[in-house]
Amino acid sequence: RFGMYISIIGAIITIALNIMLLPKYGFVAAAWTTLVAYFIMMIMSYVLGQKHYKVPYQVSRILGYIGLAIVLSYISFKHLRGN
């Protein structure tokens, strides 16, 4: 049941942001909209999951890996595109 609610909220966010952003920014807005909707759905899943079934995730370590991936992606796209 919770999965259904989270999915419906994600769909509403996706549709609303696409309606607002697609006319101005085009297809790139669809990609960012999807990223935002999935991020919000992930946070909701984490919070509900911790409330009902505690799993000792190492959140700081996970965030560190995500940050490292973002930095490496930035370097790759901005500085190593010549080849």
Buried (B, 14 or more C-beta within 10 A) or exposed (E): EEEEEBEEBBEEBBEEBBEEBBEEEEEEBBEEBBEBBEEBBEEBEEEBEEEEEEEEEEEEEEEEEEEEEEEEEEEEEEEEEEE
